[in-house]
Amino acid sequence: MYKNSMADMHSVSLDQICYLVEVEIIEDGLKNQIEHRIPRRVFCGELPVYSSEISNAGNIGIKAEKLIAIDFEEYNNEKYLIYNSREYTIYRTYRVGDYIELYCGERIGNENAQNNS
């Protein structure tokens, strides 16, 4: 269920699961750089993406898809998040007390993005 706002900290429920994705660049035996993704499970809550956010993100060429809240201490500047089997790019963050809002857009050309519904 969507919460109206993080302004009321008591209304935030981190009862869902997402994965923050750390990206490591490693070299193979031929010195090719290979991206290695390491997902880490965290509890989260989904918040509504308001039309103003969709408009603002669209103005800079981003398609706003999800707004996810997690505990601030869980976030380590990851650039990607997996939620409901889909991978998103975290394009901006906003700290609200002990929480952080992760503004996410779907990655274009992501082979792991699947819609299982």
N, C-alpha and C positions, 0 to 999 in steps of 0.2 A: 504494500500500500504506500502511496506517495505521501510524503509529509509536506506541509505547506511551506515551511521555511526553516532554516537553521537558526534563525533569530531566537527561537525558543528551544534551548538546548535539551529540554526535557522531552521534546517531541521527536528527537532523532533516535531511530531504532536501527542499530547495526546488526540486523538479523539475517542478512544475506551474505553470500560469499563471492568474492572476486579474486583475481590473481594479478598482482603487480609483477611486471616483467622486467627483470634486469637484463641488459644486453652486454655481453662480453665480446670483444673482438679477439679472436685467436688466430695464429698462423699455422697453416698446415706444413708438411714437409717441403712443399714447393714455394713457401713464403707467401702463399695466397692468404688474404685476410678473410676469415669466415666468421659470420655473426652467430654467436651462441646465445640462445635465450633461456633464461632461468626464471620460471614463474614461481611466485611465492604467495601462498593463500592468506588472505586477510578477510576479516568481517567488514561488511559495508552496508550502506543503505542507499537506495536510489531516491533521488529528489527530482522534481519536475524541471525540465528545461523550459524556461520562459521564452516567449516570442522575442523579447528584447535581446536575449542571449543569442538566439538563432540569427537574428538580424545582424547583431554586432560581429558574430563569428563569420557570417556570410560576407560582410564587408571586407574582410581580410582573406577571403578565399577558403574558409573552413566550413564544413558542414557539421554543426553542433548536433550530437546524437544523444549523449547521456551526461547526467550530472550525478556523480557518485561521491558519497561522504564516507570517510574512514577516520580512525584515530590519527591525530597528527603524528604521533611517535612512530607509526607504521610506515610512513612515507619517506623514501630515500631518493627523491628526485627521479623516479622511474619515468620513462617516456611512454610506456605502453601498459595497457590494462586489458585483461580478459574478463568479460562479464557475459553470462548466459551463452557460453561457447563462441563468442565473437570477440575479436581483438580490436581495440580502439587505441588511437593516439591521444595522449594527454596533452592538450594544447595550452591549458592554463590551469593554475591552482589559486585557491583563496583560503586563507586560514581563518577559522571562526572558533576562537577559544581552544578547546582540546581537540577539535576536529579540523579536517582539511577537506575542502571541496575540490574534486578532480573533474574538470571540464573535458569531456572526451568527444572525439570525432572518429568516425569509422575510417580506417586506413584504406586507401584506394589501392587495388591490386594485391590485397592480402590473400594469399592462398589458404590461410587457416580460417578465414571468415566463412562461417557456414550458418545458414538459417535452417535450423532443424524443425521449425514449426510447420 
